[in-house]
Amino acid sequence: MKLRHACLALLLACAATGAAAADARPVKKRTKHPAKAAVANPNPGRGGGDADSGEVAPERHFPTTMQQAPKQDETPRIVRWMIRPLRRGMFIRLPIMDTDPNRGVTIGVMPIWVLQGQNDDRIQQIHAPSLTYNKNFQVIPTYRFYYYPQEDATFIARASYSKFEREALGEYEDGSFLGTAFDIYARLQYNVDAGQRFFGFGPDSSKHAESNYREEYTQYRLGGGVPLAHGSPWRVRYSKHYQSGRFTEGSLPNLPDFARSFPGQLSRRYQQVNENRFSLDYDTRDHGVTTGRGVLVKSFAEFAIRGFESQYDYSRYGLDARWFRPWESDKDKVFAVQAKYEQLLGPPAPFWVQSRLGGKYSLRAYGDGRYIDRGMATVNVEQRFKVYEAKTAGVTTELQLAPFIGMGEVFDNPGRAAARYARPVVGAAVRAVAKPQVVGSVDFGVGRDGLAVFMDINYSF
């Protein structure tokens, strides 16, 4: 089950707005009555004082803005209601209004505690429990915990339980493990997601063929990398992904039965895959999450061998390239491009192993997995404009507006790709960047199936 959490970072922008307004308020100073001041200082132009004692009192010149109290608190009322400062952080009352093309509308409440470290002002912990309601999945209580032990390390824990769905997740990522040049990644998850959709295979799968299935799986991912040389932007990496899952009928009403619409795709028995990936990365980005400039190129080859903790035999290769460039005339404007390609090879594999197009991470006008086939290619172009910035308690927060365009396609192999199957998307994103480690975004994309809205946290692009 995947509930988007971009509101966690967006609220930080609101918090910075309110706190910055409060910090900017002038302070009223106590001054002597004008008449008494004239007597106490008969020579105001020279400093004044008691001539007999020889003591000279220093002059006090306060700016006019420091002498007058503000007529009213200029902090927006909604911000004052949402945010309560703490000694080392803040408490936020946050209403939830989440949309997802696959899940529908979710509403609820989320009280959030944002805590800073004891020795610096960097965000160290975020506690975010929530209680939400979705007409398809009913009441869902969830608890989220984010811990940032250092700027390039993150630990995430999440747990939820409801009638149709449940999840337990733990994830840790460290870009400089134990102070070395090694990076590590680990993820352990049990998940039941009843909101998945399937439309069939190929680039022309019809919206009218939509069906719903329930996915239950346990998985772990382990990975690590090391630079080719000290200080080199080139890095070699190995990762392992094991998943055991089954796929049964979904619970969404008014949709055709999954088994009847797509016979042979249902699997009530657990199926296992064990994927081993080798990759070569080139990374010159200034930060992996709050990226402002640089290049990332990730090329990989992946293998699953039947009989070696896997029921399927296949291979996959791909490329993920991203480029971030600020304008020469205005460093607050960043031009960003992403291009992704992947291809599955080998005997026929189940749909949940094949390449997927749609969702926040590929084509932002379609639900996750809207198009499925053995290969996929997509390009996204985004222009980010900073519309607001504030620095509060040592944390810089930016609010950005990012119009984007994109195009993507799935295919059996590159030779079968055709221009008529390319799916365009146009839209805009609202991004909140709480440097150095938190990014939240809300993306509005329009494509062939209409409007889609996605929310997420800590995804650079």
C-alpha positions as CSV (number, residue, x, y, z in Angstrom):
1,M,0.0,0.0,0.0
2,K,1.5,3.3,-1.1
3,L,0.2,6.6,0.3
4,R,1.9,9.7,-1.0
5,H,3.7,11.9,1.6
6,A,4.7,15.0,-0.2
7,C,2.6,17.0,2.3
8,L,5.3,16.4,4.8
9,A,7.7,18.6,2.9
10,L,5.1,21.0,1.6
11,L,4.1,21.8,5.2
12,L,7.7,22.7,5.9
13,A,7.4,25.5,3.3
14,C,4.3,26.8,5.1
15,A,6.1,26.5,8.4
16,A,9.0,28.5,7.1
17,T,6.6,31.1,5.8
18,G,5.0,31.6,9.1
19,A,8.2,31.4,11.1
20,A,9.9,33.9,8.8
21,A,7.1,36.3,9.2
22,A,7.2,36.0,12.9
23,D,11.0,36.5,12.9
24,A,10.7,39.6,10.8
25,R,8.3,41.3,13.3
26,P,9.8,44.5,14.8
27,V,10.4,44.4,18.6
28,K,9.1,47.2,20.8
29,K,11.7,48.9,22.9
30,R,11.2,50.7,26.2
31,T,12.3,54.3,25.9
32,K,12.3,57.2,28.2
33,H,9.6,59.9,28.0
34,P,10.8,62.6,25.6
35,A,10.7,65.3,28.2
36,K,12.7,63.3,30.7
37,A,15.2,62.3,28.0
38,A,15.8,65.9,27.3
39,V,16.6,66.6,30.9
40,A,18.9,63.6,31.3
41,N,20.8,64.4,28.1
42,P,21.1,68.2,27.7
43,N,23.6,67.8,24.9
44,P,22.1,65.1,22.7
45,G,24.4,65.8,19.9
46,R,27.5,65.0,22.0
47,G,26.4,62.0,24.0
48,G,25.3,63.8,27.2
49,G,25.6,62.6,30.9
50,D,26.3,64.1,34.3
51,A,28.9,67.0,33.7
52,D,30.0,67.0,37.3
53,S,30.7,63.3,37.5
54,G,32.5,63.3,34.1
55,E,30.5,60.2,33.0
56,V,29.3,60.2,29.5
57,A,26.2,58.1,28.6
58,P,26.3,56.5,25.1
59,E,23.7,57.5,22.6
60,R,21.0,55.0,21.5
61,H,19.8,55.3,18.0
62,F,17.0,52.8,17.2
63,P,15.5,52.5,13.7
64,T,11.9,53.6,13.5
65,T,10.8,50.1,12.8
66,M,12.3,49.0,16.1
67,Q,10.4,51.6,18.1
68,Q,6.9,50.6,17.0
69,A,5.0,47.4,17.6
70,P,3.2,45.9,14.5
71,K,-0.4,46.7,14.2
72,Q,-1.2,43.0,13.6
73,D,0.4,39.6,13.2
74,E,1.1,39.3,9.5
75,T,1.5,35.5,9.6
76,P,-1.3,33.9,7.6
77,R,-4.1,32.6,9.8
78,I,-4.0,29.1,8.3
79,V,-0.3,28.9,9.1
80,R,-0.8,30.0,12.6
81,W,-3.5,27.3,13.0
82,M,-1.4,24.6,11.4
83,I,2.0,25.2,13.1
84,R,3.0,25.4,16.7
85,P,6.8,26.0,17.3
86,L,8.6,23.7,19.7
87,R,11.9,24.2,21.5
88,R,13.7,22.2,18.8
89,G,11.3,21.9,15.9
90,M,7.6,22.3,15.3
91,F,4.2,20.6,15.6
92,I,1.9,20.7,12.6
93,R,-1.8,19.9,12.3
94,L,-2.2,18.7,8.7
95,P,-5.4,17.8,6.9
96,I,-5.0,15.2,4.1
97,M,-6.5,15.4,0.7
98,D,-4.7,12.8,-1.4
99,T,-5.6,11.7,-4.9
100,D,-4.3,8.8,-6.9
101,P,-5.4,7.6,-10.3
102,N,-5.5,4.0,-9.1
103,R,-6.8,4.5,-5.5
104,G,-9.1,7.5,-5.8
105,V,-9.6,10.2,-3.2
106,T,-8.3,9.8,0.3
107,I,-9.1,12.3,3.2
108,G,-7.9,12.4,6.8
109,V,-5.7,14.0,9.4
110,M,-2.0,13.8,10.0
111,P,-0.4,15.4,13.1
112,I,3.3,15.8,12.5
113,W,6.3,16.4,14.8
114,V,9.4,17.9,13.1
115,L,12.4,17.7,15.4
116,Q,15.8,19.2,14.9
117,G,19.1,17.9,16.3
118,Q,20.5,18.9,19.7
119,N,23.8,20.2,18.3
120,D,22.6,21.9,15.1
121,D,19.4,23.1,13.3
122,R,19.3,20.3,10.7
123,I,16.1,18.3,10.6
124,Q,16.8,15.0,12.4
125,Q,13.4,13.3,12.9
126,I,9.9,13.5,11.5
127,H,7.0,11.6,13.2
128,A,3.8,11.5,11.1
129,P,0.9,9.3,12.2
130,S,-2.3,9.6,10.2
131,L,-5.9,8.4,10.1
132,T,-7.4,8.4,6.6
133,Y,-10.6,7.3,4.9
134,N,-11.0,6.1,1.3
135,K,-14.4,4.9,0.1
136,N,-12.9,1.9,-1.5
137,F,-10.5,0.9,1.3
138,Q,-12.3,2.4,4.3
139,V,-10.3,3.6,7.4
140,I,-6.5,3.3,7.3
141,P,-4.4,4.1,10.3
142,T,-0.7,4.7,9.5
143,Y,2.5,5.6,11.3
144,R,5.5,7.1,9.6
145,F,9.0,7.8,11.0
146,Y,11.8,9.5,9.2
147,Y,15.3,9.7,10.7
148,Y,18.2,11.6,9.2
149,P,21.4,10.7,11.2
150,Q,23.5,12.7,8.6
151,E,22.9,14.6,5.4
152,D,23.4,11.6,3.1
153,A,21.8,9.0,5.3
154,T,18.1,8.3,5.8
155,F,16.1,5.7,7.8
156,I,12.4,5.2,7.1
157,A,9.8,3.1,8.9
158,R,6.2,2.8,8.0
159,A,3.3,0.6,9.3
160,S,-0.4,0.5,8.6
161,Y,-3.3,-1.9,9.0
162,S,-6.8,-1.9,7.6
163,K,-9.5,-4.2,6.4
164,F,-8.2,-4.6,2.8
165,E,-4.6,-3.4,3.1
166,R,-1.6,-3.5,5.5
167,E,2.1,-2.7,5.4
168,A,5.3,-3.0,7.4
169,L,8.4,-1.3,6.0
170,G,11.9,-0.5,7.1
171,E,14.5,1.2,4.8
172,Y,18.0,2.6,5.3
173,E,20.2,4.4,2.9
174,D,23.7,5.7,3.6
175,G,25.9,7.5,1.0
176,S,29.1,7.3,3.1
177,F,28.8,4.1,5.2
178,L,30.9,4.4,8.4
179,G,32.6,7.5,7.0
180,T,34.0,5.6,4.0
181,A,33.4,6.0,0.3
182,F,31.0,3.0,0.2
183,D,27.3,3.5,-0.1
184,I,24.7,1.0,1.1
185,Y,21.0,0.5,0.7
186,A,18.6,-2.0,2.5
187,R,14.8,-2.4,2.4
188,L,12.6,-4.9,4.0
189,Q,8.8,-4.8,3.3
190,Y,5.6,-6.7,3.7
191,N,2.8,-5.2,1.8
192,V,-0.8,-5.9,0.8
193,D,-2.0,-3.5,-1.9
194,A,-5.6,-3.8,-3.1
195,G,-5.6,-0.8,-5.4
196,Q,-3.6,-2.1,-8.4
197,R,-5.0,-1.8,-11.9
198,F,-4.3,-3.9,-15.1
199,F,-5.3,-2.9,-18.6
200,G,-3.6,-5.7,-20.6
201,F,-0.3,-5.7,-22.5
202,G,1.0,-3.4,-25.2
203,P,1.1,0.3,-26.0
204,D,-2.6,0.4,-27.2
205,S,-4.2,-1.3,-24.2
206,S,-7.7,0.2,-23.8
207,K,-8.9,2.1,-20.8
208,H,-12.2,0.1,-21.1
209,A,-10.3,-3.1,-20.3
210,E,-9.4,-1.9,-16.8
211,S,-9.5,-4.5,-14.1
212,N,-8.4,-4.5,-10.4
213,Y,-6.2,-7.0,-8.5
214,R,-4.8,-7.5,-5.0
215,E,-1.1,-7.9,-4.6
216,E,0.4,-9.4,-1.5
217,Y,4.2,-9.8,-1.2
218,T,7.2,-9.9,1.0
219,Q,10.5,-8.5,-0.4
220,Y,13.9,-7.3,0.5
221,R,16.5,-5.3,-1.4
222,L,20.2,-5.0,-0.6
223,G,22.8,-3.0,-2.4
224,G,26.1,-1.3,-2.2
225,G,28.5,0.7,-4.3
226,V,32.1,1.9,-4.4
227,P,33.8,4.6,-6.6
228,L,36.2,3.4,-9.3
229,A,38.8,5.7,-7.8
230,H,39.1,8.1,-4.9
231,G,37.0,11.1,-5.6
232,S,35.8,9.7,-8.9
233,P,32.2,10.4,-10.1
234,W,32.1,6.8,-11.5
235,R,30.7,4.1,-9.2
236,V,30.1,0.4,-9.6
237,R,27.2,-1.1,-7.7
238,Y,25.6,-4.5,-7.0
239,S,22.1,-5.0,-5.7
240,K,19.9,-8.0,-4.9
241,H,16.1,-8.1,-4.9
242,Y,14.1,-11.0,-3.7
243,Q,10.3,-11.0,-3.8
244,S,7.7,-13.6,-3.0
245,G,4.1,-12.6,-3.8
246,R,0.7,-13.6,-5.1
247,F,-2.0,-11.9,-7.1
248,T,-5.7,-12.3,-6.4
249,E,-9.0,-10.6,-7.2
250,G,-9.2,-6.9,-6.1
251,S,-11.9,-5.4,-4.0
252,L,-12.8,-2.3,-6.1
253,P,-16.5,-2.3,-7.3
254,N,-17.8,-1.8,-10.8
255,L,-14.8,-3.3,-12.5
256,P,-14.6,-6.6,-14.4
257,D,-13.2,-9.7,-12.7
258,F,-9.5,-9.9,-13.1
259,A,-9.4,-13.6,-13.7
260,R,-12.2,-13.5,-16.3
261,S,-10.7,-10.5,-18.2
262,F,-7.1,-11.8,-18.2
263,P,-7.1,-15.6,-17.7
264,G,-3.7,-17.0,-16.7
265,Q,-2.5,-13.8,-15.0
266,L,-4.0,-14.6,-11.6
267,S,-1.8,-16.5,-9.1
268,R,-3.2,-17.5,-5.7
269,R,0.0,-19.4,-5.0
270,Y,3.1,-17.5,-4.0
271,Q,5.7,-16.9,-6.8
272,Q,9.3,-16.0,-6.2
273,V,11.9,-14.0,-8.2
274,N,15.5,-13.3,-7.3
275,E,17.0,-10.4,-9.3
276,N,20.8,-9.7,-9.3
277,R,21.7,-6.3,-10.7
278,F,25.1,-4.9,-11.7
279,S,25.3,-1.2,-12.5
280,L,27.7,1.5,-13.5
281,D,26.8,5.0,-12.4
282,Y,28.2,8.4,-13.2
283,D,27.1,11.1,-10.7
284,T,28.1,14.7,-10.4
285,R,24.9,16.0,-8.7
286,D,25.3,18.5,-5.9
287,H,22.8,16.4,-3.8
288,G,20.9,13.2,-4.4
289,V,17.6,14.5,-3.2
290,T,17.6,18.3,-3.2
291,T,19.4,18.4,-6.6
292,G,20.2,21.8,-8.2
293,R,22.9,21.0,-10.7
294,G,24.8,18.0,-12.1
295,V,24.5,14.8,-14.1
296,L,23.4,11.3,-13.2
297,V,23.7,8.3,-15.6
298,K,22.8,4.9,-14.4
299,S,23.3,1.9,-16.7
300,F,22.5,-1.6,-15.5
301,A,22.1,-5.3,-16.4
302,E,19.9,-7.6,-14.3
303,F,19.5,-11.3,-14.2
304,A,17.0,-13.8,-12.7
305,I,17.9,-17.5,-13.0
306,R,15.2,-20.2,-12.7
307,G,16.0,-22.5,-9.8
308,F,18.2,-20.0,-8.1
309,E,15.5,-18.6,-5.7
310,S,13.4,-17.7,-8.8
311,Q,10.6,-19.4,-10.7
312,Y,11.4,-17.4,-13.8
313,D,14.4,-17.0,-16.1
314,Y,15.0,-13.6,-17.7
315,S,17.4,-10.7,-18.0
316,R,16.9,-7.0,-18.1
317,Y,19.1,-4.0,-19.1
318,G,18.4,-0.3,-19.0
319,L,19.6,3.3,-18.7
320,D,18.5,6.2,-16.5
321,A,20.0,9.6,-17.4
322,R,19.2,12.9,-15.6
323,W,20.6,16.4,-16.2
324,F,20.2,19.4,-14.0
325,R,21.4,22.9,-15.1
326,P,20.7,26.3,-13.5
327,W,20.3,29.3,-15.8
328,E,23.4,31.4,-16.2
329,S,21.4,34.6,-15.6
330,D,19.4,33.2,-12.7
331,K,20.7,30.3,-10.5
332,D,17.3,30.0,-8.9
333,K,15.9,28.6,-12.2
334,V,16.8,25.0,-13.0
335,F,16.3,23.1,-16.2
336,A,15.9,19.4,-15.6
337,V,15.8,16.5,-18.1
338,Q,15.3,12.7,-17.5
339,A,15.4,9.9,-20.1
340,K,14.8,6.2,-19.2
341,Y,14.9,3.0,-21.2
342,E,14.7,-0.6,-20.3
343,Q,14.2,-4.0,-22.0
344,L,13.3,-7.4,-20.8
345,L,14.9,-10.5,-22.5
346,G,14.3,-14.2,-22.3
347,P,11.2,-16.5,-22.1
348,P,7.8,-15.1,-21.4
349,A,7.5,-13.5,-17.9
350,P,4.5,-12.6,-15.8
351,F,3.0,-9.1,-16.1
352,W,4.3,-7.9,-12.7
353,V,7.9,-8.5,-13.9
354,Q,7.7,-6.7,-17.1
355,S,8.4,-3.0,-17.8
356,R,5.7,-0.5,-16.6
357,L,4.9,3.0,-17.8
358,G,2.9,5.4,-15.8
359,G,3.0,7.0,-12.3
360,K,5.1,9.6,-10.6
361,Y,8.4,8.1,-11.7
362,S,7.9,7.7,-15.4
363,L,4.8,9.4,-17.1
364,R,2.9,11.7,-14.8
365,A,-0.5,11.6,-16.5
366,Y,-1.3,8.0,-16.0
367,G,-1.7,5.6,-13.1
368,D,1.1,3.3,-12.0
369,G,1.4,0.5,-14.5
370,R,-1.1,1.9,-17.0
371,Y,1.0,0.4,-19.9
372,I,2.9,-2.8,-19.6
373,D,5.2,-4.6,-22.0
374,R,8.7,-6.1,-22.3
375,G,10.3,-2.7,-23.1
376,M,9.8,0.9,-22.1
377,A,11.2,4.4,-23.0
378,T,10.3,7.8,-21.7
379,V,11.6,11.4,-21.7
380,N,10.6,14.2,-19.3
381,V,11.6,17.8,-19.4
382,E,11.0,20.2,-16.5
383,Q,11.7,23.9,-15.8
384,R,11.8,24.8,-12.1
385,F,11.2,28.3,-10.9
386,K,11.8,29.3,-7.3
387,V,8.9,31.5,-6.2
388,Y,9.7,31.7,-2.5
389,E,12.6,31.1,0.0
390,A,12.9,31.4,3.7
391,K,15.6,30.4,6.2
392,T,14.3,29.4,9.7
393,A,16.4,28.0,12.5
394,G,19.2,27.2,10.0
395,V,16.9,25.3,7.6
396,T,16.5,26.8,4.1
397,T,13.1,26.1,2.5
398,E,12.2,26.8,-1.1
399,L,8.8,26.7,-2.8
400,Q,9.1,25.9,-6.5
401,L,6.8,25.8,-9.5
402,A,7.8,23.4,-12.2
403,P,5.9,23.1,-15.5
404,F,6.8,19.9,-17.4
405,I,6.2,18.0,-20.6
406,G,7.0,14.4,-21.3
407,M,6.4,11.4,-23.6
408,G,6.6,7.6,-23.2
409,E,5.9,4.3,-24.9
410,V,6.0,0.6,-24.2
411,F,6.9,-2.0,-26.8
412,D,7.8,-5.7,-27.2
413,N,11.2,-4.7,-28.6
414,P,12.7,-1.4,-29.9
415,G,12.0,-2.4,-33.5
416,R,8.3,-2.6,-32.7
417,A,8.2,1.0,-31.3
418,A,6.0,3.4,-33.4
419,A,5.3,7.1,-33.2
420,R,1.5,6.5,-33.1
421,Y,1.9,4.7,-29.8
422,A,3.8,7.5,-28.0
423,R,1.8,8.9,-25.1
424,P,2.4,12.7,-24.4
425,V,1.9,14.4,-21.1
426,V,1.9,18.0,-20.0
427,G,1.5,19.5,-16.6
428,A,3.1,21.3,-13.6
429,A,4.5,20.4,-10.2
430,V,4.6,22.3,-7.0
431,R,7.7,21.4,-5.1
432,A,8.8,22.3,-1.5
433,V,12.5,21.8,-0.9
434,A,13.7,21.9,2.8
435,K,17.4,21.8,2.3
436,P,19.5,19.8,2.6
437,Q,17.5,16.5,2.7
438,V,13.7,16.9,2.2
439,V,11.7,17.4,-1.0
440,G,8.0,17.1,-1.4
441,S,6.0,17.5,-4.6
442,V,2.5,17.5,-6.0
443,D,2.4,16.8,-9.8
444,F,-0.6,17.6,-12.0
445,G,-0.4,15.9,-15.4
446,V,-2.8,15.7,-18.3
447,G,-2.6,12.9,-20.9
448,R,-4.8,10.7,-23.0
449,D,-6.8,9.4,-20.0
450,G,-7.4,12.9,-18.5
451,L,-6.0,14.6,-15.4
452,A,-3.8,12.7,-12.9
453,V,-2.4,14.0,-9.6
454,F,0.6,12.5,-7.7
455,M,2.2,13.3,-4.4
456,D,5.5,12.1,-3.2
457,I,8.4,12.8,-0.9
458,N,12.2,12.8,-1.4
459,Y,12.2,12.1,-5.1
460,S,14.7,14.4,-6.9
461,F,13.5,13.5,-10.5
